[in-house]
Amino acid sequence: MYITIHEPSGLLNLTSESEFKDYIKDKMVVEAAGGLIFNANQELLLIFRKGFWDLPKGKVDEGESLDECALREVNEETGLSNLKLVKYLTTTYHTYTINQQAILKPSHWYLMEQLGTEQLVPQTEEDITAIGWFNKEKANLLLNEMYPTIRMLVELYF
């Protein structure tokens, strides 16, 4: 398998780079980056946005590196600024449509650690209505309330 894309209709497995290039030819590609953030208690940070538990991420700005974007977006969406970027984890892909334009969003994920203790501040203008730290047991109870790509990341890395 070359790449798995989470589409609204389910998973699509592409088997080669040429198949991927053919798949994206009619789609706008919007790069994003974000993080799986853990605190000193090994709890995972989750945000609640538009009816789903999610991880902080957002679009890459022009001239910005992926790791810079991941740190910036986590800061903007959670209020956390005292973070350590540990390592790159993986890239997930999902699709959606805006104004009849198909969008492919590759999201580049980084493992991060919160250093110290900071107050969590949800970015309400991005529709984030709740934010919190969750141990593995509590996070697992929320899996059915996560987008498929987020569920996959939590199951794989937590």
ChimeraX attribute file (.defattr): number of C-alpha atoms within 10 A of each C-alpha:
attribute: neighborCount
match mode: 1-to-1
recipient: residues
	/A:1	7
	/A:2	11
	/A:3	15
	/A:4	16
	/A:5	19
	/A:6	19
	/A:7	15
	/A:8	11
	/A:9	7
	/A:10	10
	/A:11	13
	/A:12	12
	/A:13	14
	/A:14	15
	/A:15	12
	/A:16	12
	/A:17	11
	/A:18	10
	/A:19	13
	/A:20	16
	/A:21	10
	/A:22	11
	/A:23	12
	/A:24	13
	/A:25	9
	/A:26	12
	/A:27	16
	/A:28	14
	/A:29	14
	/A:30	14
	/A:31	17
	/A:32	22
	/A:33	27
	/A:34	26
	/A:35	27
	/A:36	24
	/A:37	24
	/A:38	22
	/A:39	17
	/A:40	11
	/A:41	9
	/A:42	15
	/A:43	18
	/A:44	22
	/A:45	22
	/A:46	24
	/A:47	20
	/A:48	19
	/A:49	20
	/A:50	10
	/A:51	12
	/A:52	17
	/A:53	22
	/A:54	22
	/A:55	27
	/A:56	27
	/A:57	23
	/A:58	22
	/A:59	18
	/A:60	22
	/A:61	12
	/A:62	7
	/A:63	8
	/A:64	12
	/A:65	11
	/A:66	21
	/A:67	19
	/A:68	15
	/A:69	24
	/A:70	29
	/A:71	24
	/A:72	22
	/A:73	22
	/A:74	24
	/A:75	20
	/A:76	18
	/A:77	23
	/A:78	25
	/A:79	16
	/A:80	21
	/A:81	14
	/A:82	13
	/A:83	17
	/A:84	14
	/A:85	17
	/A:86	11
	/A:87	12
	/A:88	14
	/A:89	15
	/A:90	11
	/A:91	16
	/A:92	20
	/A:93	17
	/A:94	20
	/A:95	18
	/A:96	14
	/A:97	12
	/A:98	7
	/A:99	5
	/A:100	7
	/A:101	11
	/A:102	15
	/A:103	17
	/A:104	22
	/A:105	22
	/A:106	18
	/A:107	24
	/A:108	23
	/A:109	24
	/A:110	22
	/A:111	18
	/A:112	23
	/A:113	19
	/A:114	18
	/A:115	14
	/A:116	9
	/A:117	10
	/A:118	12
	/A:119	8
	/A:120	16
	/A:121	17
	/A:122	22
	/A:123	19
	/A:124	12
	/A:125	8
	/A:126	11
	/A:127	14
	/A:128	21
	/A:129	15
	/A:130	16
	/A:131	21
	/A:132	14
	/A:133	18
	/A:134	18
	/A:135	14
	/A:136	14
	/A:137	9
	/A:138	12
	/A:139	21
	/A:140	15
	/A:141	9
	/A:142	14
	/A:143	18
	/A:144	11
	/A:145	16
	/A:146	20
	/A:147	16
	/A:148	17
	/A:149	20
	/A:150	19
	/A:151	19
	/A:152	14
	/A:153	17
	/A:154	19
	/A:155	13
	/A:156	8
	/A:157	9
	/A:158	15
